[in-house]
């Protein structure tokens, strides 16, 4: 995640802003994030807070933008095949998110993956339950869902219907989708 945040900032805003964010997050000494090393969650939180101050966006907006970016990032960082094997449509893909993380986990032994469960509706809608050992990542899920919508050329609307941050048992998202592909 930290690597992806670095790449997102550098691509969209340049190296100079990345240096400022690193300094603000007390990470000035760090040259780069190693792919296979686990960093404390606190590092990610500091990066998000610093990016939020430098860019004038709320932390939730940063997390959402990051979630969207993550889909293209992983596709270009060697995970395209994993993404492809997870599903050919948005609803099919969302059914297999836990398998995707279990497979990704083979490369990251210290993974504490999230868990998702879908309840499909009849009218191109579904409810997605998100469970996590972490707090505060629900906005990222919204971004991820939009990123997936773009990947599958599917129009997606996402409404959060329950939130742990507001005392609910879990995070719940109501998702409506429909194919954006031209006919024929
Ligand atoms: C090839 C694609 C993907 C890879 C390689 C991947 C891998 C990972 C990794 C390594 C983590 C960090 C877990 C940890 O440090 O313990 C993570 C976290 C997470 N992933 Fe994915 N992921 C992918 C796609 C997705 C997609 C499509 C979603 C859609 C909802 C998703 C949702 C999440 C969430 C919400 C977290 C936060 C962890 C938490 O809640 O504790 N990921 N993923």
py3Dmol code that shows the C-alpha trace and the ligand (Angstrom):
import py3Dmol

protein = """\
ATOM      1  CA  UNK A   1       0.000   0.000   0.000  1.00  0.00           C
ATOM      2  CA  UNK A   2       2.767   2.422   0.923  1.00  0.00           C
ATOM      3  CA  UNK A   3       4.514   1.745  -2.363  1.00  0.00           C
ATOM      4  CA  UNK A   4       1.277   2.332  -4.243  1.00  0.00           C
ATOM      5  CA  UNK A   5       0.668   5.618  -2.403  1.00  0.00           C
ATOM      6  CA  UNK A   6       4.180   6.710  -3.353  1.00  0.00           C
ATOM      7  CA  UNK A   7       3.574   5.830  -6.995  1.00  0.00           C
ATOM      8  CA  UNK A   8       0.151   7.506  -7.045  1.00  0.00           C
ATOM      9  CA  UNK A   9       1.572  10.758  -5.633  1.00  0.00           C
ATOM     10  CA  UNK A  10       4.642  10.743  -7.902  1.00  0.00           C
ATOM     11  CA  UNK A  11       2.618  10.015 -11.046  1.00  0.00           C
ATOM     12  CA  UNK A  12      -0.085  12.597 -10.432  1.00  0.00           C
ATOM     13  CA  UNK A  13       1.759  15.296  -8.482  1.00  0.00           C
ATOM     14  CA  UNK A  14       5.481  14.776  -8.998  1.00  0.00           C
ATOM     15  CA  UNK A  15       8.533  13.820  -6.994  1.00  0.00           C
ATOM     16  CA  UNK A  16       8.746  17.162  -5.180  1.00  0.00           C
ATOM     17  CA  UNK A  17       5.358  16.784  -3.512  1.00  0.00           C
ATOM     18  CA  UNK A  18       6.246  13.218  -2.556  1.00  0.00           C
ATOM     19  CA  UNK A  19       9.380  14.519  -0.767  1.00  0.00           C
ATOM     20  CA  UNK A  20       7.247  17.062   1.138  1.00  0.00           C
ATOM     21  CA  UNK A  21       4.737  14.383   2.142  1.00  0.00           C
ATOM     22  CA  UNK A  22       7.549  12.100   3.299  1.00  0.00           C
ATOM     23  CA  UNK A  23       9.021  14.860   5.439  1.00  0.00           C
ATOM     24  CA  UNK A  24       5.646  15.746   6.929  1.00  0.00           C
ATOM     25  CA  UNK A  25       5.109  12.049   7.746  1.00  0.00           C
ATOM     26  CA  UNK A  26       8.536  11.865   9.450  1.00  0.00           C
ATOM     27  CA  UNK A  27       9.788   9.478   6.799  1.00  0.00           C
ATOM     28  CA  UNK A  28      12.408  11.742   5.228  1.00  0.00           C
ATOM     29  CA  UNK A  29      15.174   9.160   5.714  1.00  0.00           C
ATOM     30  CA  UNK A  30      13.346   6.469   3.813  1.00  0.00           C
ATOM     31  CA  UNK A  31      14.530   5.946   0.198  1.00  0.00           C
ATOM     32  CA  UNK A  32      11.794   3.604  -0.975  1.00  0.00           C
ATOM     33  CA  UNK A  33       9.287   1.060   0.304  1.00  0.00           C
ATOM     34  CA  UNK A  34      10.356  -2.538  -0.245  1.00  0.00           C
ATOM     35  CA  UNK A  35       7.671  -4.766  -1.797  1.00  0.00           C
ATOM     36  CA  UNK A  36       8.101  -7.666   0.568  1.00  0.00           C
ATOM     37  CA  UNK A  37       8.695  -5.884   3.837  1.00  0.00           C
ATOM     38  CA  UNK A  38       5.784  -5.240   6.189  1.00  0.00           C
ATOM     39  CA  UNK A  39       5.635  -1.710   7.654  1.00  0.00           C
ATOM     40  CA  UNK A  40       3.604  -0.728  10.714  1.00  0.00           C
ATOM     41  CA  UNK A  41       0.069   0.471   9.889  1.00  0.00           C
ATOM     42  CA  UNK A  42       1.042   3.734  11.531  1.00  0.00           C
ATOM     43  CA  UNK A  43       3.325   4.517   8.566  1.00  0.00           C
ATOM     44  CA  UNK A  44       0.360   4.328   6.180  1.00  0.00           C
ATOM     45  CA  UNK A  45      -1.757   6.510   8.474  1.00  0.00           C
ATOM     46  CA  UNK A  46       0.993   9.117   8.627  1.00  0.00           C
ATOM     47  CA  UNK A  47       1.325   9.091   4.841  1.00  0.00           C
ATOM     48  CA  UNK A  48      -2.418   9.551   4.392  1.00  0.00           C
ATOM     49  CA  UNK A  49      -2.511  12.382   6.960  1.00  0.00           C
ATOM     50  CA  UNK A  50       0.468  14.126   5.340  1.00  0.00           C
ATOM     51  CA  UNK A  51      -0.974  13.733   1.823  1.00  0.00           C
ATOM     52  CA  UNK A  52      -4.273  15.094   3.095  1.00  0.00           C
ATOM     53  CA  UNK A  53      -2.595  18.247   4.423  1.00  0.00           C
ATOM     54  CA  UNK A  54      -0.412  18.787   1.345  1.00  0.00           C
ATOM     55  CA  UNK A  55      -3.260  18.243  -1.141  1.00  0.00           C
ATOM     56  CA  UNK A  56      -6.054  19.910   0.813  1.00  0.00           C
ATOM     57  CA  UNK A  57      -8.258  16.810   0.664  1.00  0.00           C
ATOM     58  CA  UNK A  58      -9.827  14.960   3.586  1.00  0.00           C
ATOM     59  CA  UNK A  59      -8.190  11.674   4.640  1.00  0.00           C
ATOM     60  CA  UNK A  60     -11.345   9.889   3.399  1.00  0.00           C
ATOM     61  CA  UNK A  61     -10.932  11.502  -0.045  1.00  0.00           C
ATOM     62  CA  UNK A  62      -7.279  10.401  -0.134  1.00  0.00           C
ATOM     63  CA  UNK A  63      -8.254   6.840   0.822  1.00  0.00           C
ATOM     64  CA  UNK A  64     -10.948   6.757  -1.833  1.00  0.00           C
ATOM     65  CA  UNK A  65      -8.607   8.036  -4.553  1.00  0.00           C
ATOM     66  CA  UNK A  66      -6.081   5.491  -3.422  1.00  0.00           C
ATOM     67  CA  UNK A  67      -8.589   2.620  -3.589  1.00  0.00           C
ATOM     68  CA  UNK A  68      -9.386   3.562  -7.167  1.00  0.00           C
ATOM     69  CA  UNK A  69      -5.711   3.797  -8.037  1.00  0.00           C
ATOM     70  CA  UNK A  70      -4.989   0.392  -6.450  1.00  0.00           C
ATOM     71  CA  UNK A  71      -6.822  -1.489  -9.210  1.00  0.00           C
ATOM     72  CA  UNK A  72      -4.635  -0.063 -11.997  1.00  0.00           C
ATOM     73  CA  UNK A  73      -1.565  -0.231  -9.782  1.00  0.00           C
ATOM     74  CA  UNK A  74      -1.882  -3.961  -9.016  1.00  0.00           C
ATOM     75  CA  UNK A  75      -2.760  -4.695 -12.665  1.00  0.00           C
ATOM     76  CA  UNK A  76       0.530  -3.073 -13.733  1.00  0.00           C
ATOM     77  CA  UNK A  77       2.605  -4.578 -10.917  1.00  0.00           C
ATOM     78  CA  UNK A  78       2.336  -8.223 -11.890  1.00  0.00           C
ATOM     79  CA  UNK A  79      -1.136  -9.016 -10.549  1.00  0.00           C
ATOM     80  CA  UNK A  80      -3.063  -8.820 -13.827  1.00  0.00           C
ATOM     81  CA  UNK A  81      -3.368 -12.603 -13.974  1.00  0.00           C
ATOM     82  CA  UNK A  82      -4.614 -12.775 -10.400  1.00  0.00           C
ATOM     83  CA  UNK A  83      -7.184 -10.072 -11.188  1.00  0.00           C
ATOM     84  CA  UNK A  84      -8.256 -11.922 -14.343  1.00  0.00           C
ATOM     85  CA  UNK A  85      -8.705 -15.232 -12.565  1.00  0.00           C
ATOM     86  CA  UNK A  86     -10.813 -13.626  -9.829  1.00  0.00           C
ATOM     87  CA  UNK A  87     -13.807 -12.942 -12.070  1.00  0.00           C
ATOM     88  CA  UNK A  88     -15.044 -11.815 -15.452  1.00  0.00           C
ATOM     89  CA  UNK A  89     -17.805  -9.557 -14.185  1.00  0.00           C
ATOM     90  CA  UNK A  90     -18.048  -7.218 -11.219  1.00  0.00           C
ATOM     91  CA  UNK A  91     -20.467  -9.398  -9.181  1.00  0.00           C
ATOM     92  CA  UNK A  92     -18.453 -12.549  -9.884  1.00  0.00           C
ATOM     93  CA  UNK A  93     -15.232 -10.770  -8.915  1.00  0.00           C
ATOM     94  CA  UNK A  94     -16.702  -9.491  -5.646  1.00  0.00           C
ATOM     95  CA  UNK A  95     -17.745 -13.047  -4.737  1.00  0.00           C
ATOM     96  CA  UNK A  96     -14.098 -14.109  -4.843  1.00  0.00           C
ATOM     97  CA  UNK A  97     -12.317 -11.294  -3.017  1.00  0.00           C
ATOM     98  CA  UNK A  98     -11.286 -13.569  -0.135  1.00  0.00           C
ATOM     99  CA  UNK A  99      -9.744 -16.069  -2.563  1.00  0.00           C
ATOM    100  CA  UNK A 100      -7.895 -13.208  -4.237  1.00  0.00           C
ATOM    101  CA  UNK A 101      -6.402 -12.128  -0.896  1.00  0.00           C
ATOM    102  CA  UNK A 102      -5.582 -15.705   0.087  1.00  0.00           C
ATOM    103  CA  UNK A 103      -3.625 -16.030  -3.164  1.00  0.00           C
ATOM    104  CA  UNK A 104      -1.988 -12.625  -2.746  1.00  0.00           C
ATOM    105  CA  UNK A 105      -1.139 -13.735   0.805  1.00  0.00           C
ATOM    106  CA  UNK A 106       1.172 -16.434  -0.488  1.00  0.00           C
ATOM    107  CA  UNK A 107       3.640 -13.663  -1.338  1.00  0.00           C
ATOM    108  CA  UNK A 108       2.982 -11.704   1.876  1.00  0.00           C
ATOM    109  CA  UNK A 109       3.202 -14.039   4.864  1.00  0.00           C
ATOM    110  CA  UNK A 110       2.390 -11.272   7.353  1.00  0.00           C
ATOM    111  CA  UNK A 111      -0.880 -10.430   5.660  1.00  0.00           C
ATOM    112  CA  UNK A 112      -3.953  -9.693   7.754  1.00  0.00           C
ATOM    113  CA  UNK A 113      -6.404  -9.731   4.890  1.00  0.00           C
ATOM    114  CA  UNK A 114      -9.881  -8.230   4.936  1.00  0.00           C
ATOM    115  CA  UNK A 115     -12.934 -10.415   4.419  1.00  0.00           C
ATOM    116  CA  UNK A 116     -15.906  -9.732   2.152  1.00  0.00           C
ATOM    117  CA  UNK A 117     -19.306 -11.338   1.699  1.00  0.00           C
ATOM    118  CA  UNK A 118     -21.812 -10.632  -1.064  1.00  0.00           C
ATOM    119  CA  UNK A 119     -25.560 -10.887  -0.915  1.00  0.00           C
ATOM    120  CA  UNK A 120     -26.846 -10.620  -4.466  1.00  0.00           C
ATOM    121  CA  UNK A 121     -30.075  -8.838  -5.295  1.00  0.00           C
ATOM    122  CA  UNK A 122     -32.257  -9.522  -8.323  1.00  0.00           C
ATOM    123  CA  UNK A 123     -31.916  -6.185 -10.043  1.00  0.00           C
ATOM    124  CA  UNK A 124     -28.174  -5.774 -10.659  1.00  0.00           C
ATOM    125  CA  UNK A 125     -27.582  -4.837  -7.089  1.00  0.00           C
ATOM    126  CA  UNK A 126     -25.785  -6.426  -4.189  1.00  0.00           C
ATOM    127  CA  UNK A 127     -24.881  -5.852  -0.576  1.00  0.00           C
ATOM    128  CA  UNK A 128     -21.218  -6.204   0.260  1.00  0.00           C
ATOM    129  CA  UNK A 129     -20.154  -6.833   3.825  1.00  0.00           C
ATOM    130  CA  UNK A 130     -16.602  -5.816   4.707  1.00  0.00           C
ATOM    131  CA  UNK A 131     -14.777  -7.146   7.777  1.00  0.00           C
ATOM    132  CA  UNK A 132     -11.310  -6.096   8.778  1.00  0.00           C
ATOM    133  CA  UNK A 133      -8.872  -6.201  11.657  1.00  0.00           C
ATOM    134  CA  UNK A 134      -8.197  -2.523  10.893  1.00  0.00           C
ATOM    135  CA  UNK A 135     -10.162   0.668  11.386  1.00  0.00           C
ATOM    136  CA  UNK A 136     -10.871   3.486   9.003  1.00  0.00           C
ATOM    137  CA  UNK A 137     -10.428   1.821   5.609  1.00  0.00           C
ATOM    138  CA  UNK A 138     -14.073   1.882   4.462  1.00  0.00           C
ATOM    139  CA  UNK A 139     -13.487   4.938   2.206  1.00  0.00           C
ATOM    140  CA  UNK A 140     -10.802   2.933   0.429  1.00  0.00           C
ATOM    141  CA  UNK A 141     -13.363   0.203  -0.283  1.00  0.00           C
ATOM    142  CA  UNK A 142     -15.598   2.783  -2.004  1.00  0.00           C
ATOM    143  CA  UNK A 143     -12.645   3.762  -4.221  1.00  0.00           C
ATOM    144  CA  UNK A 144     -11.799   0.117  -4.919  1.00  0.00           C
ATOM    145  CA  UNK A 145     -15.371  -0.513  -6.063  1.00  0.00           C
ATOM    146  CA  UNK A 146     -15.206   2.425  -8.471  1.00  0.00           C
ATOM    147  CA  UNK A 147     -11.838   1.226  -9.750  1.00  0.00           C
ATOM    148  CA  UNK A 148     -13.362  -2.211 -10.360  1.00  0.00           C
ATOM    149  CA  UNK A 149     -16.309  -0.585 -12.118  1.00  0.00           C
ATOM    150  CA  UNK A 150     -13.871   1.065 -14.489  1.00  0.00           C
ATOM    151  CA  UNK A 151     -11.985  -2.202 -15.009  1.00  0.00           C
ATOM    152  CA  UNK A 152     -15.201  -4.046 -15.923  1.00  0.00           C
ATOM    153  CA  UNK A 153     -16.691  -1.107 -17.867  1.00  0.00           C
ATOM    154  CA  UNK A 154     -19.590  -1.250 -15.490  1.00  0.00           C
ATOM    155  CA  UNK A 155     -21.360   1.778 -14.056  1.00  0.00           C
ATOM    156  CA  UNK A 156     -21.311   1.526 -10.294  1.00  0.00           C
ATOM    157  CA  UNK A 157     -23.016   3.441  -7.518  1.00  0.00           C
ATOM    158  CA  UNK A 158     -21.992   2.746  -3.962  1.00  0.00           C
ATOM    159  CA  UNK A 159     -23.866   3.667  -0.832  1.00  0.00           C
ATOM    160  CA  UNK A 160     -22.541   2.797   2.599  1.00  0.00           C
ATOM    161  CA  UNK A 161     -25.488   1.468   4.604  1.00  0.00           C
ATOM    162  CA  UNK A 162     -23.721   0.532   7.845  1.00  0.00           C
ATOM    163  CA  UNK A 163     -20.433   1.757   9.289  1.00  0.00           C
ATOM    164  CA  UNK A 164     -18.244   0.463  12.091  1.00  0.00           C
ATOM    165  CA  UNK A 165     -17.006   4.021  12.520  1.00  0.00           C
ATOM    166  CA  UNK A 166     -20.568   4.866  13.601  1.00  0.00           C
ATOM    167  CA  UNK A 167     -20.962   1.925  15.941  1.00  0.00           C
ATOM    168  CA  UNK A 168     -22.468  -0.619  13.565  1.00  0.00           C
ATOM    169  CA  UNK A 169     -21.225  -4.218  13.736  1.00  0.00           C
ATOM    170  CA  UNK A 170     -19.630  -4.064  10.314  1.00  0.00           C
ATOM    171  CA  UNK A 171     -19.281  -1.984   7.198  1.00  0.00           C
ATOM    172  CA  UNK A 172     -21.957  -2.640   4.625  1.00  0.00           C
ATOM    173  CA  UNK A 173     -22.190  -1.266   1.089  1.00  0.00           C
ATOM    174  CA  UNK A 174     -25.178  -1.311  -1.208  1.00  0.00           C
ATOM    175  CA  UNK A 175     -23.951  -1.517  -4.789  1.00  0.00           C
ATOM    176  CA  UNK A 176     -25.875  -0.985  -8.001  1.00  0.00           C
ATOM    177  CA  UNK A 177     -24.205  -1.772 -11.285  1.00  0.00           C
ATOM    178  CA  UNK A 178     -24.959  -2.029 -14.952  1.00  0.00           C
ATOM    179  CA  UNK A 179     -23.011  -2.785 -18.041  1.00  0.00           C
ATOM    180  CA  UNK A 180     -21.507   0.216 -19.750  1.00  0.00           C
ATOM    181  CA  UNK A 181     -20.400  -1.653 -22.878  1.00  0.00           C
ATOM    182  CA  UNK A 182     -21.897  -0.481 -26.151  1.00  0.00           C
ATOM    183  CA  UNK A 183     -24.354  -2.972 -27.678  1.00  0.00           C
ATOM    184  CA  UNK A 184     -22.998  -5.527 -30.191  1.00  0.00           C
TER     185      UNK A 184
END
"""
ligand_1 = """\
43
LIG
C -4.468 -8.077 -7.375
C -5.193 -7.346 -6.568
C -4.996 -7.226 -5.089
C -3.917 -7.529 -4.323
C -2.567 -8.086 -4.768
C -4.284 -7.202 -2.957
C -3.456 -7.346 -1.879
C -3.646 -6.771 -0.664
C -2.661 -6.631 0.365
C -1.218 -7.116 0.278
C -3.244 -5.985 1.412
C -2.599 -5.598 2.734
C -3.009 -6.543 3.814
C -2.070 -6.479 5.004
O -1.081 -5.730 4.980
O -2.325 -7.163 5.994
C -4.611 -5.709 1.029
C -5.513 -5.057 1.829
C -6.805 -4.751 1.450
N -7.433 -5.110 0.275
Fe -6.538 -5.995 -1.287
N -5.564 -6.716 -2.915
C -6.034 -6.711 -4.199
C -7.272 -6.306 -4.603
C -8.271 -5.855 -3.785
C -9.599 -5.536 -4.239
C -10.107 -5.632 -5.671
C -10.288 -5.137 -3.148
C -11.743 -4.737 -3.243
C -12.563 -4.489 -2.314
C -9.388 -5.163 -1.998
C -9.657 -4.777 -0.691
C -8.716 -4.627 0.300
C -8.933 -3.925 1.551
C -10.210 -3.231 1.996
C -7.736 -4.004 2.274
C -7.442 -3.385 3.642
C -7.032 -4.363 4.658
C -7.892 -4.407 5.885
O -9.084 -4.063 5.843
O -7.354 -4.828 6.916
N -8.178 -5.636 -2.447
N -4.843 -6.205 -0.224
"""
view = py3Dmol.view(width=600, height=400)
view.addModel(protein, "pdb")
view.setStyle({"model": 0}, {"cartoon": {"style": "trace"}})
view.addModel(ligand_1, "xyz")
view.setStyle({"model": 1}, {"stick": {}})
view.zoomTo()
view.show()
